[in-house]
């Protein structure tokens, strides 16, 4: 074999010299950090990649190193400037030197990082995701869902050990109105690279019990702004926007609003504020129901008063109307009698002279007519008397019905039967959930009243 033979170290040395000669300076390079690890010596080892903008396919890859003495300066400056932790997932503009080590091979040594580029890229990606969600018509889908009138069954996505979750539960369970809630925790990782996939997995579990829950809440305590990047992911935003239950977020950032906050039904700042929002929502519904009850009570009271007045009016005017009717009928009867008597006398006098020779026959005829008229008069009297008695009985039955109705509606009659009225602070008491141990209530009986103190309340 005539070709010159080289040892591996000789070859690597030649490669190293070639690279040093070809890339003698430092270069500004745009890349995405796909892996970021810091070893115990304080050195950071990165994997840098480049992706195709259309297919998201990796088109280039390289190892890079930030030595500990450089990392101690770059990392704090980058994070305080961008409010983002230097970690995987960021797109960066870095100043590098190209190096080749005889043992470790090719790598890039990072000398500097431009935080302004990363800030611009993060904001650009946020705008692109928001525009994409809007173009797809799903940005406001969750906001269009209607909250239940009363919220009780709550699916909670949070870390089980987070202080924010404990604050949420404490606020919910110690509400001053005594509302009962039924929260169910679906544990999830709430910071770091696994946040997005963990929350999506929790949503998928909740979806299986969609008909059981009223709402979903996503909560976490406060943290670094870098943690908020996990809530600016497209896939997570899509899942929340299209979820069939209203989602309320309390991610714990006072100033910053994530895309998850934007697409959720309602966004508040903290887990405690989420609990307060739910309690306030139920309080609003309770006040609305009390308002309706007051309107119904007022309407019923007005109608009862109107009917009572109408019955009183009928009762006052019933007897005088009957007496007036009887007097009128008696007067008509008297006039009829007078007319009948005077007519008979005039008839007899008129015919007496001209019918003298038929006296005997006329007397018989006259007696017959008188008896016939007397019978008619008796029938008229009996018929009139029957009608008056019937009318009087019918009117008396109505009057008795009205009197019984009035007596039945009188609360005093209920008290006579053993019922009682209980009042608390001057208002009629219909349920026990307004009472506490030690409260005094007043009980009214048919004869007298007494005051008692609540020793133990049972629902």
C-alpha positions as CSV (number, residue, x, y, z in Angstrom):
1,X,0.0,0.0,0.0
2,X,1.7,3.2,-1.3
3,X,-0.6,5.7,0.3
4,X,0.7,7.4,3.5
5,X,-0.7,6.0,6.7
6,X,-1.8,8.2,9.6
7,X,-2.7,7.4,13.1
8,X,-6.0,8.5,14.4
9,X,-4.5,11.2,16.6
10,X,-2.5,12.5,13.6
11,X,-5.7,12.7,11.6
12,X,-7.6,14.4,14.3
13,X,-4.7,16.9,14.7
14,X,-4.9,17.7,11.0
15,X,-8.6,18.2,11.2
16,X,-8.2,20.4,14.2
17,X,-5.6,22.5,12.4
18,X,-7.8,22.7,9.3
19,X,-10.8,23.9,11.4
20,X,-8.7,26.4,13.3
21,X,-7.4,27.8,10.0
22,X,-10.8,27.8,8.3
23,X,-12.7,29.3,11.2
24,X,-10.2,31.6,13.0
25,X,-12.8,34.0,14.3
26,X,-16.0,33.9,16.3
27,X,-19.4,33.8,14.6
28,X,-22.9,34.8,15.4
29,X,-25.2,31.8,14.9
30,X,-29.0,31.4,15.2
31,X,-30.1,28.0,16.6
32,X,-32.6,26.4,18.9
33,X,-31.6,24.8,22.2
34,X,-33.0,21.2,22.2
35,X,-31.0,20.0,25.2
36,X,-29.4,21.9,28.1
37,X,-27.5,20.2,30.9
38,X,-25.2,21.6,33.6
39,X,-22.7,19.1,35.1
40,X,-21.3,19.1,38.6
41,X,-18.3,21.2,37.5
42,X,-20.6,24.0,36.4
43,X,-20.1,23.5,32.6
44,X,-23.2,23.6,30.4
45,X,-23.6,21.1,27.6
46,X,-26.1,21.9,24.9
47,X,-27.5,20.3,21.7
48,X,-28.3,22.9,19.1
49,X,-30.7,22.3,16.2
50,X,-32.2,24.0,13.2
51,X,-35.7,23.2,11.9
52,X,-37.4,23.6,8.6
53,X,-40.0,26.4,9.0
54,X,-42.6,24.5,6.9
55,X,-42.1,20.9,8.0
56,X,-40.6,21.4,11.5
57,X,-38.0,18.8,10.4
58,X,-34.5,19.0,12.0
59,X,-32.1,20.1,9.2
60,X,-28.9,20.7,11.3
61,X,-27.6,19.6,14.6
62,X,-24.4,20.4,16.7
63,X,-23.0,20.0,20.2
64,X,-22.1,23.1,22.1
65,X,-20.4,24.0,25.4
66,X,-20.6,26.9,27.8
67,X,-17.6,26.7,30.1
68,X,-18.3,27.4,33.8
69,X,-16.5,30.7,33.9
70,X,-18.5,31.9,30.9
71,X,-21.8,30.4,32.2
72,X,-21.5,32.3,35.5
73,X,-21.6,35.6,33.6
74,X,-24.0,34.7,30.7
75,X,-26.8,32.9,32.5
76,X,-27.7,35.6,35.1
77,X,-27.5,38.4,32.4
78,X,-29.6,36.4,30.0
79,X,-32.3,35.5,32.5
80,X,-32.6,38.9,34.1
81,X,-32.9,40.6,30.7
82,X,-35.4,38.1,29.2
83,X,-37.2,37.0,32.4
84,X,-36.8,33.5,30.9
85,X,-34.7,30.7,32.2
86,X,-31.8,29.6,29.9
87,X,-33.1,26.2,29.0
88,X,-34.2,23.9,26.2
89,X,-36.9,25.2,23.9
90,X,-35.5,28.7,23.4
91,X,-34.3,30.1,20.1
92,X,-31.0,32.0,20.6
93,X,-28.5,34.1,18.8
94,X,-25.1,33.0,20.1
95,X,-21.5,34.0,19.5
96,X,-19.4,30.8,19.0
97,X,-16.0,29.6,18.1
98,X,-15.6,26.4,16.1
99,X,-13.5,23.8,17.9
100,X,-12.3,20.3,17.4
101,X,-10.9,18.2,20.2
102,X,-8.7,15.2,19.5
103,X,-10.7,13.1,21.9
104,X,-14.2,14.7,22.1
105,X,-14.5,15.7,18.5
106,X,-16.3,18.6,16.9
107,X,-18.2,21.1,19.1
108,X,-19.1,24.8,19.4
109,X,-17.8,26.9,22.3
110,X,-20.4,29.6,23.2
111,X,-18.8,32.9,24.1
112,X,-21.9,35.2,24.2
113,X,-25.7,35.2,23.9
114,X,-27.8,38.1,22.6
115,X,-30.9,38.2,24.9
116,X,-32.7,40.8,22.6
117,X,-33.0,38.2,19.8
118,X,-34.6,35.6,22.2
119,X,-37.0,38.2,23.5
120,X,-38.1,39.0,19.9
121,X,-38.4,35.4,19.0
122,X,-40.6,34.6,22.1
123,X,-42.9,37.5,21.3
124,X,-43.0,36.5,17.6
125,X,-44.0,33.0,18.5
126,X,-46.7,34.2,20.9
127,X,-48.2,36.4,18.2
128,X,-48.1,33.6,15.6
129,X,-49.9,31.2,18.0
130,X,-52.5,33.8,18.9
131,X,-53.1,34.6,15.2
132,X,-53.3,30.9,14.3
133,X,-55.8,30.3,17.0
134,X,-57.9,33.3,15.8
135,X,-57.7,32.2,12.2
136,X,-58.8,28.7,13.1
137,X,-61.9,30.2,14.9
138,X,-61.2,28.6,18.2
139,X,-59.7,31.5,20.2
140,X,-63.0,32.4,22.0
141,X,-64.7,28.9,22.0
142,X,-64.3,28.3,25.7
143,X,-65.4,31.8,26.6
144,X,-68.7,31.2,24.8
145,X,-69.6,28.3,27.1
146,X,-72.1,29.2,29.8
147,X,-71.2,28.7,33.4
148,X,-73.7,26.6,35.4
149,X,-76.0,28.7,37.7
150,X,-74.4,27.0,40.7
151,X,-70.8,25.6,40.6
152,X,-70.1,22.7,42.9
153,X,-68.3,19.9,41.1
154,X,-64.9,21.1,40.2
155,X,-62.1,19.3,38.3
156,X,-58.8,20.8,39.6
157,X,-55.5,20.6,37.6
158,X,-52.6,21.4,39.8
159,X,-49.6,19.9,41.6
160,X,-50.7,18.1,44.7
161,X,-48.0,19.6,46.8
162,X,-48.3,23.2,45.5
163,X,-49.0,25.9,48.0
164,X,-51.4,27.4,45.5
165,X,-53.5,24.3,45.6
166,X,-53.7,24.3,49.4
167,X,-54.7,28.0,49.3
168,X,-57.4,27.3,46.8
169,X,-58.9,24.4,48.9
170,X,-58.7,26.4,52.1
171,X,-60.5,29.4,50.5
172,X,-63.1,27.1,49.0
173,X,-63.9,25.0,52.1
174,X,-63.9,28.0,54.6
175,X,-66.3,30.1,52.6
176,X,-68.6,32.2,55.0
177,X,-71.8,31.1,53.2
178,X,-71.5,27.4,54.0
179,X,-71.5,26.4,50.3
180,X,-70.6,22.8,49.7
181,X,-68.1,22.0,46.9
182,X,-66.9,18.7,45.5
183,X,-63.4,19.3,44.1
184,X,-61.4,16.5,42.4
185,X,-57.7,16.8,41.9
186,X,-56.1,15.7,38.6
187,X,-52.3,16.0,39.4
188,X,-50.1,17.5,36.8
189,X,-46.6,18.9,36.5
190,X,-46.9,22.7,36.5
191,X,-43.4,23.9,35.5
192,X,-40.7,22.7,33.3
193,X,-40.6,20.9,29.9
194,X,-43.3,18.4,30.8
195,X,-45.9,21.0,31.8
196,X,-47.7,21.0,28.5
197,X,-48.0,17.3,28.0
198,X,-48.9,16.7,31.7
199,X,-51.8,19.3,31.6
200,X,-53.1,17.9,28.3
201,X,-53.1,14.4,29.9
202,X,-55.1,15.7,32.9
203,X,-57.6,17.3,30.5
204,X,-58.0,14.0,28.7
205,X,-58.8,12.3,32.0
206,X,-61.4,14.9,32.9
207,X,-63.0,14.6,29.4
208,X,-63.9,11.0,30.3
209,X,-66.1,12.4,33.1
210,X,-67.3,15.5,31.3
211,X,-71.0,15.0,32.3
212,X,-70.0,14.9,36.0
213,X,-68.1,18.2,36.4
214,X,-69.4,21.7,36.3
215,X,-66.0,23.5,35.5
216,X,-62.3,22.9,35.3
217,X,-59.7,25.0,37.1
218,X,-56.0,25.2,36.3
219,X,-54.0,26.6,39.2
220,X,-50.4,27.0,40.4
221,X,-48.6,29.2,42.8
222,X,-46.3,32.1,41.9
223,X,-43.0,31.4,40.2
224,X,-40.4,32.7,37.8
225,X,-41.5,34.3,34.6
226,X,-39.6,31.5,32.8
227,X,-42.2,29.1,34.1
228,X,-44.8,30.9,32.1
229,X,-43.4,29.7,28.8
230,X,-45.0,26.4,29.3
231,X,-48.4,28.1,29.2
232,X,-47.7,29.7,25.8
233,X,-47.7,26.5,23.8
234,X,-50.0,26.0,20.8
235,X,-51.1,22.4,21.6
236,X,-52.1,23.3,25.2
237,X,-54.0,26.4,24.1
238,X,-55.9,24.3,21.5
239,X,-56.9,21.7,24.1
240,X,-58.2,24.4,26.5
241,X,-60.0,26.5,23.8
242,X,-61.9,23.5,22.5
243,X,-62.6,21.8,25.9
244,X,-66.4,21.2,26.4
245,X,-66.4,22.5,30.0
246,X,-65.6,26.2,31.1
247,X,-62.0,26.5,32.3
248,X,-60.9,29.0,34.9
249,X,-57.2,29.7,35.3
250,X,-55.2,31.1,38.2
251,X,-51.6,30.6,37.2
252,X,-50.2,33.0,39.8
253,X,-48.5,35.7,37.7
254,X,-49.6,39.2,38.7
255,X,-48.4,41.1,35.6
256,X,-48.0,38.6,32.8
257,X,-50.9,37.0,30.8
258,X,-50.2,33.7,29.1
259,X,-52.0,32.4,26.0
260,X,-53.6,29.8,28.2
261,X,-55.2,32.7,30.2
262,X,-56.3,34.3,26.9
263,X,-58.2,31.2,25.6
264,X,-59.7,30.1,28.9
265,X,-63.3,31.0,29.9
266,X,-62.1,33.2,32.8
267,X,-58.7,34.2,34.0
268,X,-57.8,35.5,37.4
269,X,-54.4,36.1,39.0
270,X,-54.1,33.6,41.8
271,X,-55.5,30.2,43.0
272,X,-57.2,32.1,45.9
273,X,-58.8,34.5,43.4
274,X,-60.2,31.5,41.5
275,X,-61.9,30.2,44.7
276,X,-63.2,33.7,45.4
277,X,-64.6,33.9,41.9
278,X,-66.5,30.6,42.2
279,X,-67.9,31.6,45.6
280,X,-68.9,35.0,44.3
281,X,-70.6,33.4,41.3
282,X,-72.7,31.2,43.6
283,X,-73.5,34.2,45.8
284,X,-74.8,36.1,42.8
285,X,-77.2,33.3,42.0
286,X,-78.4,33.0,45.6
287,X,-79.2,36.7,45.7
288,X,-81.1,36.4,42.4
289,X,-83.2,33.6,43.8
290,X,-83.9,35.6,47.0
291,X,-84.9,38.6,44.8
292,X,-87.4,36.4,42.9
293,X,-88.7,34.9,46.1
294,X,-89.4,38.5,47.4
295,X,-91.2,39.4,44.2
296,X,-93.4,36.3,44.4
297,X,-94.1,36.8,48.1
298,X,-95.1,40.4,47.5
299,X,-97.4,39.4,44.6
300,X,-99.1,36.6,46.6
301,X,-99.5,39.0,49.6
302,X,-101.2,41.6,47.3
303,X,-103.5,39.0,45.7
304,X,-104.5,37.6,49.1
305,X,-105.3,41.2,50.3
306,X,-107.3,41.9,47.2
307,X,-109.4,38.7,47.6
308,X,-109.9,39.4,51.3
309,X,-111.2,42.8,50.5
310,X,-113.5,41.4,47.8
311,X,-114.9,38.8,50.3
312,X,-115.4,41.4,52.9
313,X,-117.3,43.6,50.4
314,X,-119.5,40.7,49.4
315,X,-120.2,39.8,53.0
316,X,-121.2,43.4,53.9
317,X,-123.5,43.8,50.9
318,X,-125.1,40.3,50.8
319,X,-127.7,40.8,53.6
320,X,-128.9,44.3,52.6
321,X,-129.4,43.1,49.0
322,X,-131.5,40.2,50.1
323,X,-133.7,42.4,52.3
324,X,-134.2,45.0,49.5
325,X,-135.2,42.2,47.1
326,X,-137.8,40.8,49.6
327,X,-139.2,44.3,50.3
328,X,-139.5,44.9,46.6
329,X,-141.3,41.6,46.0
330,X,-143.7,42.2,48.9
331,X,-144.5,45.6,47.5
332,X,-145.3,44.1,44.2
333,X,-147.5,41.5,45.8
334,X,-149.4,44.2,47.8
335,X,-150.0,46.3,44.6
336,X,-151.2,43.2,42.8
337,X,-153.6,42.4,45.6
338,X,-155.0,46.0,45.6
339,X,-155.3,46.0,41.8
340,X,-157.1,42.6,41.8
341,X,-159.6,43.7,44.5
342,X,-160.3,47.1,43.0
343,X,-160.7,45.5,39.5
344,X,-163.2,42.9,40.8
345,X,-165.3,45.5,42.6
346,X,-165.4,47.8,39.5
347,X,-166.4,44.9,37.3
348,X,-169.2,43.9,39.7
349,X,-170.5,47.4,40.0
350,X,-170.4,48.0,36.3
351,X,-172.4,44.9,35.4
352,X,-174.8,45.0,38.4
353,X,-177.4,47.3,36.8
354,X,-177.4,45.8,33.3
355,X,-177.5,42.2,34.5
356,X,-180.1,42.6,37.3
357,X,-182.4,40.0,35.6
358,X,-179.6,37.5,35.5
359,X,-178.9,38.0,39.2
360,X,-179.1,34.5,40.2
361,X,-176.9,33.2,37.4
362,X,-174.6,36.1,37.7
363,X,-174.1,35.4,41.4
364,X,-173.0,31.8,40.6
365,X,-170.7,33.0,37.9
366,X,-169.2,35.7,40.1
367,X,-168.5,33.2,42.9
368,X,-166.8,30.9,40.5
369,X,-164.6,33.6,39.1
370,X,-163.7,34.7,42.6
371,X,-162.7,31.2,43.7
372,X,-160.7,30.8,40.5
373,X,-158.9,34.0,41.0
374,X,-158.3,33.1,44.7
375,X,-156.7,29.8,43.6
376,X,-154.5,31.7,41.1
377,X,-153.5,34.2,43.8
378,X,-152.6,31.3,46.1
379,X,-150.5,29.7,43.3
380,X,-148.8,33.1,42.7
381,X,-148.1,33.4,46.4
382,X,-146.7,29.9,46.6
383,X,-144.5,30.3,43.5
384,X,-143.2,33.6,44.7
385,X,-142.5,32.2,48.1
386,X,-140.6,29.2,46.7
387,X,-138.5,31.4,44.5
388,X,-137.6,33.7,47.3
389,X,-136.7,30.8,49.6
390,X,-134.6,29.2,46.8
391,X,-132.8,32.4,46.1
392,X,-132.2,33.0,49.8
393,X,-130.8,29.4,50.3
394,X,-128.4,29.8,47.3
395,X,-127.2,33.2,48.6
396,X,-126.8,31.8,52.1
397,X,-124.7,28.8,50.8
398,X,-122.4,31.3,49.0
399,X,-122.1,33.3,52.1
400,X,-121.3,30.2,54.2
401,X,-118.6,29.2,51.7
402,X,-117.0,32.6,51.8
403,X,-117.0,32.6,55.6
404,X,-115.4,29.1,55.7
405,X,-112.8,30.2,53.2
406,X,-111.9,33.2,55.3
407,X,-111.7,31.1,58.4
408,X,-109.5,28.5,56.6
409,X,-107.1,31.2,55.5
410,X,-106.8,32.7,58.9
411,X,-103.3,31.7,60.4
412,X,-105.0,31.6,63.9
413,X,-106.9,28.4,62.9
414,X,-103.6,26.8,61.9
415,X,-102.2,27.7,65.3
416,X,-105.3,26.1,67.0
417,X,-104.4,22.8,65.3
418,X,-101.1,22.7,67.0
419,X,-98.9,24.4,64.4
420,X,-96.5,27.0,65.4
421,X,-94.5,29.9,63.8
422,X,-90.7,30.2,64.4
423,X,-88.9,33.5,63.9
424,X,-85.2,34.4,63.9
425,X,-84.3,38.1,64.2
426,X,-88.0,39.0,63.5
427,X,-88.2,37.0,60.3
428,X,-90.1,33.8,59.7
429,X,-87.7,30.8,59.7
430,X,-88.2,28.2,57.0
431,X,-84.8,26.4,56.9
432,X,-82.0,25.6,59.4
433,X,-79.0,26.5,57.3
434,X,-79.3,30.1,58.5
435,X,-78.9,29.0,62.2
436,X,-75.8,28.4,64.2
437,X,-75.4,27.0,67.7
438,X,-76.2,29.7,70.2
439,X,-78.7,31.6,68.1
440,X,-82.1,32.5,69.8
441,X,-85.4,31.8,68.0
442,X,-88.9,32.8,69.0
443,X,-91.8,30.3,68.7
444,X,-95.4,31.6,68.5
445,X,-98.3,29.3,69.6
446,X,-102.0,29.7,69.6
447,X,-101.8,30.8,73.3
448,X,-98.5,32.7,74.0
449,X,-95.0,32.5,72.7
450,X,-91.6,31.5,74.0
451,X,-87.8,31.9,73.2
452,X,-85.4,29.1,72.8
453,X,-81.7,28.8,72.0
454,X,-80.1,26.5,69.4
455,X,-77.8,24.0,71.1
456,X,-77.0,21.8,68.0
457,X,-78.0,22.3,64.4
458,X,-78.8,19.4,62.1
459,X,-79.4,19.7,58.4
